[in-house]
Amino acid sequence: MGFGLAARFIAIGASALLALWLALIAFFYWTNGLSQTDTRLPATQLQAIVELVETAPPAQRPLVLKALESSMLSVSLSPPEVRPELGEDLSGEAEFSAYRDLIGARLLSVRLFAAPKGLVRPRVLQRTSRPLVFEVAMNDGEVMVIEARTPFIVTFYGLPAGMGAGIVGTLFALVAFLLLHREIRPLTRLANAVDAIDPSGEPAPLPVIRSTTPEIRALMRAFERLQNRLRVMTRSRMALIGGIQHDVRSFATRLRLRLERLPDPAERDRATADISDMIDLLDNALLTSRAGVGALEEEMLDLPELLRGEMADFRRGGQPVSLEATLPDGEVWIIGDRLALRRVIGNIVDNAVKYGGCAHVRLDADTHEVHLFIEDEGSGFSAKDGELLLEPFVRAEPSRARATGGAGLGLAVARTLIEALGGTIALGNGKRGGQVVLSLPRFTPL
């Protein structure tokens, strides 16, 4: 089973701490002078040690040598024929000239302490990690061997303590970061797939990833379940609203038949108007639900022809509406839902007649868009009400009385439908009064 994201983040964090440790160790060695002089005695100190041992009585020399012994210095005497196995003589190099000047020919050699056979050490650290061995000839013929060690703790391979752990940790962090990036990269593909989810359409295919962390796989399965639930919920809601609309229409038809028997014409007209308002409210709710899930129909519509038909219906109903005779040259086609567009035009024209006394409709078009202007002769829209009136259940007339207006859904439904058709709606003021501008993308055949 693969490591989860939490384990990988912990690994990266631990590796980052190791890398920080490495940096601190390197900084410590650097500030404390990790250089070739760390394993060298000052030339004057070496001369003083030689003179101290030579002037000491032979019986006292072992005690003097023991007093000079430390973790960084080892002094011993040996016969000239017993020489330790050492490396190349470095006494002739320029950096050891101070020793030659003080001690002269008595300085037999300066060598790096021989590494154990088979041990490979980094060349960069050889002179700082391996002890320097000075061989000095004594007056009595013996050879003094002075071994100067580095004051820093080094590993078996000559690296400063902790340096290896830091290097390994840094490499591990790099590998962990690359693996984490590889595992997180599918999230971008998953986000693109989620953006393509359409509750009303077929399920969007999610990216197929063969190997990833358990959390990513669980997230993808959760999105797949969510997509299926949204699809089922949308279809169920549409079926429910459609069923309710059908049943209510059936009841409304029966009520209308019964209302015909009412003896009072005024009561009969008011009851019939209430039933019509109820049916309109249901129609608006159904269209809004369809628009919200992208379930509107799409067909080619000749907008001037549709406008002429709608205006003729309003005039036959006795509504004071007018359509400017000057329409754009040629056909003006759009892609949209005929019923939804008729509902938008009907709602706005109805509002113009109710609140502005009449409706003047004008159509304009350019290469890419079609603009429909519906103007009344009322008091117009204030700047603060421009967006507010497009919200559901908001009316310009503050009372909730049905005698002074509708339910406050006309413009909200129009906005939802027009945006679902890819257009925009804007409230403003024209020359006569309030003005609503509808903009829709124009369809241009290739």
TORKOL-4160 file (C-alpha; in steps of 0.2 Angstrom, whole numbers, padded with zeros to 4 digits, m for minus):
446
<pt num="1" X="0000" Y="0000" Z="0000"/>
<pt num="2" X="0007" Y="0017" Z="m0005"/>
<pt num="3" X="0011" Y="0031" Z="0007"/>
<pt num="4" X="m0002" Y="0044" Z="0010"/>
<pt num="5" X="0000" Y="0063" Z="0008"/>
<pt num="6" X="0002" Y="0065" Z="0026"/>
<pt num="7" X="0017" Y="0053" Z="0027"/>
<pt num="8" X="0025" Y="0061" Z="0012"/>
<pt num="9" X="0023" Y="0078" Z="0019"/>
<pt num="10" X="0031" Y="0072" Z="0035"/>
<pt num="11" X="0045" Y="0064" Z="0025"/>
<pt num="12" X="0048" Y="0081" Z="0017"/>
<pt num="13" X="0047" Y="0090" Z="0033"/>
<pt num="14" X="0060" Y="0078" Z="0041"/>
<pt num="15" X="0071" Y="0079" Z="0026"/>
<pt num="16" X="0070" Y="0098" Z="0027"/>
<pt num="17" X="0076" Y="0097" Z="0045"/>
<pt num="18" X="0091" Y="0087" Z="0040"/>
<pt num="19" X="0095" Y="0099" Z="0026"/>
<pt num="20" X="0094" Y="0113" Z="0039"/>
<pt num="21" X="0105" Y="0103" Z="0050"/>
<pt num="22" X="0118" Y="0101" Z="0036"/>
<pt num="23" X="0118" Y="0120" Z="0033"/>
<pt num="24" X="0120" Y="0123" Z="0051"/>
<pt num="25" X="0135" Y="0111" Z="0053"/>
<pt num="26" X="0143" Y="0118" Z="0037"/>
<pt num="27" X="0141" Y="0136" Z="0044"/>
<pt num="28" X="0148" Y="0131" Z="0061"/>
<pt num="29" X="0164" Y="0123" Z="0052"/>
<pt num="30" X="0165" Y="0138" Z="0041"/>
<pt num="31" X="0164" Y="0151" Z="0055"/>
<pt num="32" X="0176" Y="0141" Z="0066"/>
<pt num="33" X="0189" Y="0140" Z="0052"/>
<pt num="34" X="0188" Y="0123" Z="0044"/>
<pt num="35" X="0204" Y="0125" Z="0033"/>
<pt num="36" X="0221" Y="0117" Z="0031"/>
<pt num="37" X="0228" Y="0126" Z="0046"/>
<pt num="38" X="0216" Y="0116" Z="0057"/>
<pt num="39" X="0228" Y="0101" Z="0057"/>
<pt num="40" X="0244" Y="0111" Z="0058"/>
<pt num="41" X="0254" Y="0116" Z="0073"/>
<pt num="42" X="0261" Y="0133" Z="0073"/>
<pt num="43" X="0279" Y="0132" Z="0068"/>
<pt num="44" X="0284" Y="0141" Z="0084"/>
<pt num="45" X="0274" Y="0128" Z="0095"/>
<pt num="46" X="0282" Y="0114" Z="0086"/>
<pt num="47" X="0299" Y="0121" Z="0089"/>
<pt num="48" X="0295" Y="0124" Z="0108"/>
<pt num="49" X="0289" Y="0105" Z="0109"/>
<pt num="50" X="0305" Y="0099" Z="0101"/>
<pt num="51" X="0316" Y="0110" Z="0113"/>
<pt num="52" X="0306" Y="0105" Z="0128"/>
<pt num="53" X="0308" Y="0087" Z="0125"/>
<pt num="54" X="0326" Y="0088" Z="0121"/>
<pt num="55" X="0330" Y="0098" Z="0137"/>
<pt num="56" X="0320" Y="0086" Z="0148"/>
<pt num="57" X="0331" Y="0073" Z="0157"/>
<pt num="58" X="0329" Y="0056" Z="0149"/>
<pt num="59" X="0320" Y="0049" Z="0164"/>
<pt num="60" X="0307" Y="0063" Z="0163"/>
<pt num="61" X="0304" Y="0062" Z="0145"/>
<pt num="62" X="0289" Y="0050" Z="0146"/>
<pt num="63" X="0281" Y="0061" Z="0159"/>
<pt num="64" X="0283" Y="0076" Z="0147"/>
<pt num="65" X="0276" Y="0067" Z="0132"/>
<pt num="66" X="0261" Y="0062" Z="0142"/>
<pt num="67" X="0258" Y="0080" Z="0147"/>
<pt num="68" X="0259" Y="0085" Z="0129"/>
<pt num="69" X="0246" Y="0071" Z="0124"/>
<pt num="70" X="0228" Y="0078" Z="0120"/>
<pt num="71" X="0214" Y="0074" Z="0108"/>
<pt num="72" X="0222" Y="0085" Z="0095"/>
<pt num="73" X="0240" Y="0081" Z="0098"/>
<pt num="74" X="0251" Y="0065" Z="0100"/>
<pt num="75" X="0270" Y="0066" Z="0103"/>
<pt num="76" X="0281" Y="0050" Z="0103"/>
<pt num="77" X="0299" Y="0045" Z="0101"/>
<pt num="78" X="0305" Y="0031" Z="0091"/>
<pt num="79" X="0321" Y="0024" Z="0084"/>
<pt num="80" X="0326" Y="0030" Z="0067"/>
<pt num="81" X="0324" Y="0013" Z="0060"/>
<pt num="82" X="0306" Y="0012" Z="0066"/>
<pt num="83" X="0296" Y="0023" Z="0054"/>
<pt num="84" X="0277" Y="0023" Z="0053"/>
<pt num="85" X="0269" Y="0020" Z="0037"/>
<pt num="86" X="0265" Y="0037" Z="0030"/>
<pt num="87" X="0260" Y="0045" Z="0014"/>
<pt num="88" X="0270" Y="0057" Z="0003"/>
<pt num="89" X="0282" Y="0069" Z="0010"/>
<pt num="90" X="0275" Y="0087" Z="0010"/>
<pt num="91" X="0289" Y="0096" Z="0019"/>
<pt num="92" X="0296" Y="0103" Z="0002"/>
<pt num="93" X="0280" Y="0113" Z="m0002"/>
<pt num="94" X="0279" Y="0132" Z="0000"/>
<pt num="95" X="0266" Y="0131" Z="0014"/>
<pt num="96" X="0278" Y="0122" Z="0026"/>
<pt num="97" X="0292" Y="0134" Z="0023"/>
<pt num="98" X="0290" Y="0142" Z="0041"/>
<pt num="99" X="0293" Y="0125" Z="0048"/>
<pt num="100" X="0309" Y="0123" Z="0038"/>
<pt num="101" X="0315" Y="0140" Z="0043"/>
<pt num="102" X="0314" Y="0137" Z="0062"/>
<pt num="103" X="0319" Y="0119" Z="0063"/>
<pt num="104" X="0330" Y="0118" Z="0048"/>
<pt num="105" X="0336" Y="0101" Z="0042"/>
<pt num="106" X="0330" Y="0092" Z="0057"/>
<pt num="107" X="0313" Y="0092" Z="0050"/>
<pt num="108" X="0313" Y="0076" Z="0042"/>
<pt num="109" X="0296" Y="0075" Z="0034"/>
<pt num="110" X="0278" Y="0082" Z="0035"/>
<pt num="111" X="0266" Y="0069" Z="0029"/>
<pt num="112" X="0247" Y="0065" Z="0029"/>
<pt num="113" X="0243" Y="0051" Z="0041"/>
<pt num="114" X="0241" Y="0035" Z="0030"/>
<pt num="115" X="0222" Y="0030" Z="0028"/>
<pt num="116" X="0218" Y="0012" Z="0031"/>
<pt num="117" X="0219" Y="0001" Z="0016"/>
<pt num="118" X="0204" Y="0000" Z="0005"/>
<pt num="119" X="0197" Y="0016" Z="0013"/>
<pt num="120" X="0192" Y="0029" Z="0000"/>
<pt num="121" X="0190" Y="0047" Z="0007"/>
<pt num="122" X="0185" Y="0063" Z="m0002"/>
<pt num="123" X="0200" Y="0072" Z="m0010"/>
<pt num="124" X="0192" Y="0089" Z="m0005"/>
<pt num="125" X="0193" Y="0085" Z="0014"/>
<pt num="126" X="0209" Y="0075" Z="0014"/>
<pt num="127" X="0220" Y="0088" Z="0022"/>
<pt num="128" X="0207" Y="0094" Z="0034"/>
<pt num="129" X="0201" Y="0077" Z="0041"/>
<pt num="130" X="0217" Y="0067" Z="0040"/>
<pt num="131" X="0231" Y="0070" Z="0054"/>
<pt num="132" X="0247" Y="0079" Z="0049"/>
<pt num="133" X="0262" Y="0069" Z="0055"/>
<pt num="134" X="0279" Y="0079" Z="0058"/>
<pt num="135" X="0295" Y="0069" Z="0060"/>
<pt num="136" X="0309" Y="0079" Z="0068"/>
<pt num="137" X="0327" Y="0072" Z="0072"/>
<pt num="138" X="0332" Y="0074" Z="0090"/>
<pt num="139" X="0350" Y="0077" Z="0095"/>
<pt num="140" X="0352" Y="0060" Z="0103"/>
<pt num="141" X="0347" Y="0052" Z="0086"/>
<pt num="142" X="0329" Y="0047" Z="0090"/>
<pt num="143" X="0315" Y="0053" Z="0079"/>
<pt num="144" X="0301" Y="0063" Z="0087"/>
<pt num="145" X="0284" Y="0060" Z="0079"/>
<pt num="146" X="0271" Y="0073" Z="0082"/>
<pt num="147" X="0253" Y="0069" Z="0075"/>
<pt num="148" X="0242" Y="0084" Z="0074"/>
<pt num="149" X="0223" Y="0080" Z="0072"/>
<pt num="150" X="0209" Y="0091" Z="0067"/>
<pt num="151" X="0199" Y="0099" Z="0081"/>
<pt num="152" X="0183" Y="0094" Z="0072"/>
<pt num="153" X="0174" Y="0078" Z="0074"/>
<pt num="154" X="0175" Y="0068" Z="0058"/>
<pt num="155" X="0167" Y="0052" Z="0052"/>
<pt num="156" X="0176" Y="0036" Z="0047"/>
<pt num="157" X="0176" Y="0043" Z="0029"/>
<pt num="158" X="0183" Y="0059" Z="0033"/>
<pt num="159" X="0167" Y="0070" Z="0033"/>
<pt num="160" X="0162" Y="0082" Z="0047"/>
<pt num="161" X="0150" Y="0074" Z="0059"/>
<pt num="162" X="0132" Y="0076" Z="0052"/>
<pt num="163" X="0137" Y="0081" Z="0035"/>
<pt num="164" X="0133" Y="0064" Z="0028"/>
<pt num="165" X="0116" Y="0064" Z="0036"/>
<pt num="166" X="0112" Y="0081" Z="0029"/>
<pt num="167" X="0117" Y="0076" Z="0012"/>
<pt num="168" X="0107" Y="0060" Z="0012"/>
<pt num="169" X="0092" Y="0070" Z="0020"/>
<pt num="170" X="0093" Y="0083" Z="0006"/>
<pt num="171" X="0093" Y="0070" Z="m0008"/>
<pt num="172" X="0078" Y="0061" Z="0001"/>
<pt num="173" X="0069" Y="0077" Z="0002"/>
<pt num="174" X="0072" Y="0080" Z="m0017"/>
<pt num="175" X="0065" Y="0063" Z="m0021"/>
<pt num="176" X="0050" Y="0065" Z="m0009"/>
<pt num="177" X="0046" Y="0082" Z="m0017"/>
<pt num="178" X="0047" Y="0074" Z="m0035"/>
<pt num="179" X="0035" Y="0060" Z="m0029"/>
<pt num="180" X="0024" Y="0072" Z="m0021"/>
<pt num="181" X="0023" Y="0083" Z="m0036"/>
<pt num="182" X="0019" Y="0068" Z="m0047"/>
<pt num="183" X="0005" Y="0063" Z="m0035"/>
<pt num="184" X="m0003" Y="0081" Z="m0034"/>
<pt num="185" X="m0002" Y="0084" Z="m0053"/>
<pt num="186" X="m0018" Y="0074" Z="m0056"/>
<pt num="187" X="m0027" Y="0086" Z="m0045"/>
<pt num="188" X="m0026" Y="0099" Z="m0060"/>
<pt num="189" X="m0034" Y="0086" Z="m0072"/>
<pt num="190" X="m0047" Y="0082" Z="m0059"/>
<pt num="191" X="m0051" Y="0101" Z="m0057"/>
<pt num="192" X="m0054" Y="0102" Z="m0076"/>
<pt num="193" X="m0065" Y="0087" Z="m0076"/>
<pt num="194" X="m0075" Y="0094" Z="m0061"/>
<pt num="195" X="m0078" Y="0110" Z="m0071"/>
<pt num="196" X="m0085" Y="0100" Z="m0085"/>
<pt num="197" X="m0098" Y="0092" Z="m0074"/>
<pt num="198" X="m0115" Y="0095" Z="m0081"/>
<pt num="199" X="m0129" Y="0090" Z="m0069"/>
<pt num="200" X="m0142" Y="0088" Z="m0084"/>
<pt num="201" X="m0130" Y="0079" Z="m0096"/>
<pt num="202" X="m0120" Y="0063" Z="m0096"/>
<pt num="203" X="m0107" Y="0061" Z="m0083"/>
<pt num="204" X="m0090" Y="0069" Z="m0087"/>
<pt num="205" X="m0076" Y="0057" Z="m0088"/>
<pt num="206" X="m0064" Y="0059" Z="m0074"/>
<pt num="207" X="m0045" Y="0056" Z="m0077"/>
<pt num="208" X="m0039" Y="0038" Z="m0075"/>
<pt num="209" X="m0023" Y="0037" Z="m0065"/>
<pt num="210" X="m0015" Y="0021" Z="m0062"/>
<pt num="211" X="m0005" Y="0024" Z="m0047"/>
<pt num="212" X="m0008" Y="0038" Z="m0034"/>
<pt num="213" X="m0010" Y="0041" Z="m0016"/>
<pt num="214" X="m0025" Y="0034" Z="m0007"/>
<pt num="215" X="m0032" Y="0051" Z="m0003"/>
<pt num="216" X="m0032" Y="0056" Z="m0021"/>
<pt num="217" X="m0040" Y="0040" Z="m0026"/>
<pt num="218" X="m0054" Y="0043" Z="m0013"/>
<pt num="219" X="m0056" Y="0061" Z="m0019"/>
<pt num="220" X="m0059" Y="0055" Z="m0036"/>
<pt num="221" X="m0071" Y="0042" Z="m0031"/>
<pt num="222" X="m0080" Y="0055" Z="m0021"/>
<pt num="223" X="m0082" Y="0066" Z="m0036"/>
<pt num="224" X="m0088" Y="0052" Z="m0046"/>
<pt num="225" X="m0102" Y="0048" Z="m0033"/>
<pt num="226" X="m0106" Y="0067" Z="m0032"/>
<pt num="227" X="m0108" Y="0068" Z="m0051"/>
<pt num="228" X="m0120" Y="0054" Z="m0051"/>
<pt num="229" X="m0130" Y="0060" Z="m0037"/>
<pt num="230" X="m0131" Y="0078" Z="m0045"/>
<pt num="231" X="m0137" Y="0070" Z="m0061"/>
<pt num="232" X="m0150" Y="0059" Z="m0052"/>
<pt num="233" X="m0156" Y="0074" Z="m0041"/>
<pt num="234" X="m0158" Y="0085" Z="m0056"/>
<pt num="235" X="m0168" Y="0073" Z="m0066"/>
<pt num="236" X="m0179" Y="0070" Z="m0050"/>
<pt num="237" X="m0182" Y="0088" Z="m0047"/>
<pt num="238" X="m0186" Y="0091" Z="m0066"/>
<pt num="239" X="m0198" Y="0076" Z="m0065"/>
<pt num="240" X="m0206" Y="0083" Z="m0049"/>
<pt num="241" X="m0208" Y="0101" Z="m0055"/>
<pt num="242" X="m0215" Y="0094" Z="m0072"/>
<pt num="243" X="m0228" Y="0083" Z="m0063"/>
<pt num="244" X="m0233" Y="0097" Z="m0051"/>
<pt num="245" X="m0236" Y="0109" Z="m0065"/>
<pt num="246" X="m0246" Y="0096" Z="m0075"/>
<pt num="247" X="m0257" Y="0092" Z="m0060"/>
<pt num="248" X="m0259" Y="0110" Z="m0055"/>
<pt num="249" X="m0264" Y="0114" Z="m0073"/>
<pt num="250" X="m0277" Y="0100" Z="m0072"/>
<pt num="251" X="m0284" Y="0107" Z="m0056"/>
<pt num="252" X="m0284" Y="0125" Z="m0063"/>
<pt num="253" X="m0294" Y="0119" Z="m0078"/>
<pt num="254" X="m0307" Y="0112" Z="m0067"/>
<pt num="255" X="m0308" Y="0127" Z="m0057"/>
<pt num="256" X="m0310" Y="0138" Z="m0072"/>
<pt num="257" X="m0325" Y="0128" Z="m0078"/>
<pt num="258" X="m0333" Y="0129" Z="m0061"/>
<pt num="259" X="m0329" Y="0148" Z="m0060"/>
<pt num="260" X="m0340" Y="0150" Z="m0076"/>
<pt num="261" X="m0355" Y="0146" Z="m0065"/>
<pt num="262" X="m0352" Y="0161" Z="m0053"/>
<pt num="263" X="m0366" Y="0173" Z="m0054"/>
<pt num="264" X="m0355" Y="0189" Z="m0050"/>
<pt num="265" X="m0345" Y="0193" Z="m0066"/>
<pt num="266" X="m0333" Y="0204" Z="m0055"/>
<pt num="267" X="m0329" Y="0189" Z="m0043"/>
<pt num="268" X="m0327" Y="0177" Z="m0058"/>
<pt num="269" X="m0315" Y="0189" Z="m0066"/>
<pt num="270" X="m0304" Y="0191" Z="m0050"/>
<pt num="271" X="m0304" Y="0172" Z="m0047"/>
<pt num="272" X="m0299" Y="0169" Z="m0065"/>
<pt num="273" X="m0285" Y="0181" Z="m0064"/>
<pt num="274" X="m0279" Y="0173" Z="m0048"/>
<pt num="275" X="m0278" Y="0156" Z="m0057"/>
<pt num="276" X="m0269" Y="0164" Z="m0072"/>
<pt num="277" X="m0256" Y="0171" Z="m0060"/>
<pt num="278" X="m0254" Y="0154" Z="m0051"/>
<pt num="279" X="m0251" Y="0146" Z="m0068"/>
<pt num="280" X="m0239" Y="0159" Z="m0073"/>
<pt num="281" X="m0229" Y="0157" Z="m0057"/>
<pt num="282" X="m0228" Y="0138" Z="m0060"/>
<pt num="283" X="m0222" Y="0141" Z="m0078"/>
<pt num="284" X="m0209" Y="0153" Z="m0072"/>
<pt num="285" X="m0203" Y="0141" Z="m0059"/>
<pt num="286" X="m0202" Y="0127" Z="m0072"/>
<pt num="287" X="m0192" Y="0137" Z="m0084"/>
<pt num="288" X="m0180" Y="0144" Z="m0071"/>
<pt num="289" X="m0177" Y="0126" Z="m0065"/>
<pt num="290" X="m0173" Y="0121" Z="m0083"/>
<pt num="291" X="m0162" Y="0135" Z="m0086"/>
<pt num="292" X="m0152" Y="0132" Z="m0070"/>
<pt num="293" X="m0147" Y="0115" Z="m0075"/>
<pt num="294" X="m0144" Y="0119" Z="m0093"/>
<pt num="295" X="m0160" Y="0109" Z="m0099"/>
<pt num="296" X="m0166" Y="0123" Z="m0111"/>
<pt num="297" X="m0170" Y="0118" Z="m0129"/>
<pt num="298" X="m0158" Y="0125" Z="m0143"/>
<pt num="299" X="m0165" Y="0130" Z="m0160"/>
<pt num="300" X="m0162" Y="0143" Z="m0173"/>
<pt num="301" X="m0174" Y="0158" Z="m0170"/>
<pt num="302" X="m0178" Y="0173" Z="m0182"/>
<pt num="303" X="m0179" Y="0186" Z="m0168"/>
<pt num="304" X="m0188" Y="0200" Z="m0179"/>
<pt num="305" X="m0201" Y="0187" Z="m0184"/>
<pt num="306" X="m0203" Y="0181" Z="m0166"/>
<pt num="307" X="m0205" Y="0199" Z="m0160"/>
<pt num="308" X="m0219" Y="0203" Z="m0173"/>
<pt num="309" X="m0229" Y="0188" Z="m0167"/>
<pt num="310" X="m0227" Y="0193" Z="m0148"/>
<pt num="311" X="m0231" Y="0211" Z="m0151"/>
<pt num="312" X="m0247" Y="0206" Z="m0161"/>
<pt num="313" X="m0252" Y="0195" Z="m0147"/>
<pt num="314" X="m0251" Y="0209" Z="m0134"/>
<pt num="315" X="m0260" Y="0221" Z="m0146"/>
<pt num="316" X="m0274" Y="0208" Z="m0148"/>
<pt num="317" X="m0275" Y="0208" Z="m0129"/>
<pt num="318" X="m0277" Y="0226" Z="m0128"/>
<pt num="319" X="m0260" Y="0230" Z="m0122"/>
<pt num="320" X="m0252" Y="0247" Z="m0127"/>
<pt num="321" X="m0236" Y="0240" Z="m0135"/>
<pt num="322" X="m0227" Y="0246" Z="m0151"/>
<pt num="323" X="m0213" Y="0239" Z="m0161"/>
<pt num="324" X="m0202" Y="0251" Z="m0171"/>
<pt num="325" X="m0204" Y="0248" Z="m0189"/>
<pt num="326" X="m0186" Y="0250" Z="m0193"/>
<pt num="327" X="m0178" Y="0232" Z="m0190"/>
<pt num="328" X="m0161" Y="0227" Z="m0195"/>
<pt num="329" X="m0158" Y="0223" Z="m0213"/>
<pt num="330" X="m0159" Y="0204" Z="m0217"/>
<pt num="331" X="m0162" Y="0190" Z="m0205"/>
<pt num="332" X="m0157" Y="0191" Z="m0187"/>
<pt num="333" X="m0154" Y="0173" Z="m0181"/>
<pt num="334" X="m0150" Y="0168" Z="m0163"/>
<pt num="335" X="m0148" Y="0151" Z="m0155"/>
<pt num="336" X="m0160" Y="0148" Z="m0140"/>
<pt num="337" X="m0176" Y="0141" Z="m0132"/>
<pt num="338" X="m0191" Y="0148" Z="m0140"/>
<pt num="339" X="m0202" Y="0146" Z="m0125"/>
<pt num="340" X="m0189" Y="0154" Z="m0113"/>
<pt num="341" X="m0186" Y="0169" Z="m0125"/>
<pt num="342" X="m0205" Y="0172" Z="m0126"/>
<pt num="343" X="m0206" Y="0171" Z="m0107"/>
<pt num="344" X="m0192" Y="0184" Z="m0105"/>
<pt num="345" X="m0200" Y="0196" Z="m0118"/>
<pt num="346" X="m0217" Y="0193" Z="m0110"/>
<pt num="347" X="m0212" Y="0197" Z="m0092"/>
<pt num="348" X="m0202" Y="0213" Z="m0097"/>
<pt num="349" X="m0216" Y="0219" Z="m0108"/>
<pt num="350" X="m0229" Y="0215" Z="m0095"/>
<pt num="351" X="m0219" Y="0225" Z="m0082"/>
<pt num="352" X="m0217" Y="0240" Z="m0093"/>
<pt num="353" X="m0236" Y="0240" Z="m0096"/>
<pt num="354" X="m0240" Y="0238" Z="m0077"/>
<pt num="355" X="m0228" Y="0251" Z="m0070"/>
<pt num="356" X="m0224" Y="0262" Z="m0085"/>
<pt num="357" X="m0241" Y="0263" Z="m0094"/>
<pt num="358" X="m0235" Y="0256" Z="m0111"/>
<pt num="359" X="m0220" Y="0247" Z="m0119"/>
<pt num="360" X="m0210" Y="0253" Z="m0134"/>
<pt num="361" X="m0199" Y="0239" Z="m0142"/>
<pt num="362" X="m0184" Y="0242" Z="m0153"/>
<pt num="363" X="m0172" Y="0229" Z="m0160"/>
<pt num="364" X="m0154" Y="0233" Z="m0165"/>
<pt num="365" X="m0140" Y="0221" Z="m0171"/>
<pt num="366" X="m0122" Y="0221" Z="m0175"/>
<pt num="367" X="m0110" Y="0208" Z="m0181"/>
<pt num="368" X="m0109" Y="0198" Z="m0165"/>
<pt num="369" X="m0124" Y="0203" Z="m0154"/>
<pt num="370" X="m0142" Y="0207" Z="m0154"/>
<pt num="371" X="m0149" Y="0221" Z="m0143"/>
<pt num="372" X="m0167" Y="0222" Z="m0138"/>
<pt num="373" X="m0173" Y="0238" Z="m0130"/>
<pt num="374" X="m0190" Y="0239" Z="m0121"/>
<pt num="375" X="m0194" Y="0256" Z="m0114"/>
<pt num="376" X="m0209" Y="0262" Z="m0104"/>
<pt num="377" X="m0216" Y="0279" Z="m0100"/>
<pt num="378" X="m0214" Y="0278" Z="m0081"/>
<pt num="379" X="m0203" Y="0286" Z="m0068"/>
<pt num="380" X="m0188" Y="0275" Z="m0073"/>
<pt num="381" X="m0175" Y="0265" Z="m0063"/>
<pt num="382" X="m0164" Y="0273" Z="m0049"/>
<pt num="383" X="m0146" Y="0268" Z="m0049"/>
<pt num="384" X="m0147" Y="0259" Z="m0033"/>
<pt num="385" X="m0162" Y="0248" Z="m0039"/>
<pt num="386" X="m0154" Y="0243" Z="m0055"/>
<pt num="387" X="m0147" Y="0226" Z="m0048"/>
<pt num="388" X="m0159" Y="0224" Z="m0034"/>
<pt num="389" X="m0174" Y="0223" Z="m0045"/>
<pt num="390" X="m0166" Y="0208" Z="m0054"/>
<pt num="391" X="m0167" Y="0198" Z="m0038"/>
<pt num="392" X="m0181" Y="0186" Z="m0034"/>
<pt num="393" X="m0196" Y="0193" Z="m0024"/>
<pt num="394" X="m0190" Y="0211" Z="m0026"/>
<pt num="395" X="m0203" Y="0224" Z="m0032"/>
<pt num="396" X="m0201" Y="0242" Z="m0036"/>
<pt num="397" X="m0218" Y="0245" Z="m0027"/>
<pt num="398" X="m0214" Y="0241" Z="m0009"/>
<pt num="399" X="m0231" Y="0233" Z="m0004"/>
<pt num="400" X="m0234" Y="0215" Z="m0006"/>
<pt num="401" X="m0252" Y="0218" Z="m0012"/>
<pt num="402" X="m0256" Y="0208" Z="m0028"/>
<pt num="403" X="m0267" Y="0222" Z="m0034"/>
<pt num="404" X="m0252" Y="0233" Z="m0036"/>
<pt num="405" X="m0241" Y="0221" Z="m0045"/>
<pt num="406" X="m0235" Y="0203" Z="m0046"/>
<pt num="407" X="m0224" Y="0192" Z="m0035"/>
<pt num="408" X="m0208" Y="0200" Z="m0039"/>
<pt num="409" X="m0202" Y="0186" Z="m0050"/>
<pt num="410" X="m0204" Y="0193" Z="m0068"/>
<pt num="411" X="m0187" Y="0201" Z="m0069"/>
<pt num="412" X="m0178" Y="0188" Z="m0059"/>
<pt num="413" X="m0184" Y="0174" Z="m0071"/>
<pt num="414" X="m0180" Y="0185" Z="m0086"/>
<pt num="415" X="m0162" Y="0187" Z="m0079"/>
<pt num="416" X="m0160" Y="0168" Z="m0076"/>
<pt num="417" X="m0167" Y="0164" Z="m0093"/>
<pt num="418" X="m0157" Y="0177" Z="m0103"/>
<pt num="419" X="m0141" Y="0172" Z="m0094"/>
<pt num="420" X="m0144" Y="0153" Z="m0098"/>
<pt num="421" X="m0146" Y="0159" Z="m0116"/>
<pt num="422" X="m0129" Y="0166" Z="m0116"/>
<pt num="423" X="m0135" Y="0184" Z="m0115"/>
<pt num="424" X="m0136" Y="0199" Z="m0102"/>
<pt num="425" X="m0150" Y="0210" Z="m0095"/>
<pt num="426" X="m0147" Y="0228" Z="m0090"/>
<pt num="427" X="m0159" Y="0240" Z="m0082"/>
<pt num="428" X="m0158" Y="0259" Z="m0085"/>
<pt num="429" X="m0167" Y="0274" Z="m0091"/>
<pt num="430" X="m0172" Y="0280" Z="m0109"/>
<pt num="431" X="m0179" Y="0295" Z="m0116"/>
<pt num="432" X="m0197" Y="0291" Z="m0111"/>
<pt num="433" X="m0194" Y="0282" Z="m0095"/>
<pt num="434" X="m0187" Y="0266" Z="m0088"/>
<pt num="435" X="m0178" Y="0255" Z="m0101"/>
<pt num="436" X="m0173" Y="0236" Z="m0101"/>
<pt num="437" X="m0159" Y="0231" Z="m0113"/>
<pt num="438" X="m0157" Y="0213" Z="m0118"/>
<pt num="439" X="m0141" Y="0207" Z="m0127"/>
<pt num="440" X="m0140" Y="0190" Z="m0135"/>
<pt num="441" X="m0126" Y="0182" Z="m0145"/>
<pt num="442" X="m0130" Y="0183" Z="m0164"/>
<pt num="443" X="m0129" Y="0167" Z="m0174"/>
<pt num="444" X="m0120" Y="0170" Z="m0191"/>
<pt num="445" X="m0120" Y="0156" Z="m0203"/>
<pt num="446" X="m0103" Y="0151" Z="m0211"/>
